[in-house]
């Protein structure tokens, strides 16, 4: 596997990186991966654990992660059917970088917020022309 270094990224490399980051870079996917890193979970367990996610968004997120090979869905044929989600080997290989990113965000979130506020205060106010 080719690693990203200080070398120039080629167009194909950029497209591959962008495609992967678009999946794992959204907040819902990251949260699902972190939760499934602990143990397999059912849909409603995930929904209760992720504040603010709708049923539809969780369904879309799970389908996308399954399509990308990061998690698998296990159906137990009982009444009502039981569906569990768990990370695949590929998904588990993503846990360490995702957790590191989460730790970094937690450690530096306040500094980023302060920078944003400072930036916003220093920007000139835009004047809207009225005809």
N, C-alpha and C positions, 0 to 999 in steps of 0.2 A: 504494500500500500504506500502510495506517495504521501510524504508529509509536507506540511506547509512550513516553509522556512523563510529566511529573508530574501530568497530568490523571488523574482517576478512571478506573479500568478498569471497563467495563461487564461485565455477566454474560457476554455473548457473547465479549468480548475475553478474559476470564479463562479461559473454557472452551477457546478456541483456543490460548492460551498453554500451558495445562496439558496439552492433548493433544499439542502439539509437544514440550514439555519431557519428557513421559513417554517419548517415543521417543528423543530425543537425549540425555536426561539420565541414562540408565543407563550404567554403566561399560563394558559391552561395545560398545554402539553408538559411544561416543566413541572407543574404541580402534580399532575397525574404520575409522571415518572418518579418523582420524589416519594409519593405515597406508595406506589407499587414496589419501590425498592425495599420497603419494609416487609411487605407480605402481599400475597394475592388478595384482591378485594372484589366485592360485588359492586354492581353499578350504584345502588343506593348508598353504600358505604362511601364510595368516592364522592357522590353528590353531597352527602352530609358533611364530608371533610373539607370540601372546597367551597368556601364561602363565595357566594355571588355567581356561581356557574348555573346556567339554566340546563334543564334536561336535554334540550336540543343541542346546546353547545357541547355538553359532555358527550353526547352520542357522536357528534361530528369529530370531536377530538379523539375519542377511542377508536373510531373507524379509521381515521388518518394514521394513528400510531400503529394500528394493526396492519394497515396497507403497507406501511413502511417497514414492517417486520420488527418493530420495537416491542410490541406486546402481542399476546395471544389471548383469545377468548375461548374459554372452556365451558361447554354446555353440558349440564348434568340433567338427564331426562327424568325429572320428577315433576309432580304437580304441586304448585306452579313450577315451571322450569327454573333451574338455578344456573346463572351465568357468572362465572368468575373470570377476572382479568388478571394476567400476570405478565411480567416482563420476560422477553425472550433473552437468549444469551447476548444478542446484539443490544437489546434494551438495557440489560445489566451493565454492559460495557460503557454505556452512556452515563451511568449513575455518578461515577466519580467526578467527571467534569461538570455535570449539572449541579451536584452538591457544592462543588468548589465555587461555581458561579453564584449560587444562592448565598453561600457564606460571604463572598465578596460583596454582594449587593447589601446584605444585612450590615456588614461592617462599614460600608461607605455610603449607604443610602442617605444619611443625614448630611454628609458633606456635599453630595450631589444636589440635594434639595436646597441647601444654603447657596450654592453656586447659581442655581436656577433663579432663586429669588434676587440675588445680587445682579445677575445679568438682566433680568426683567426690569429692575429699578433703574438701571443705567441706560436702557434703550430709550431713545427719544420717542415721545408719544406721536403716533401717526395722526395726521390731520386728514379728515375726510372732507373732500370738497362737496358742497351742496350746490346743485344748479338752480 
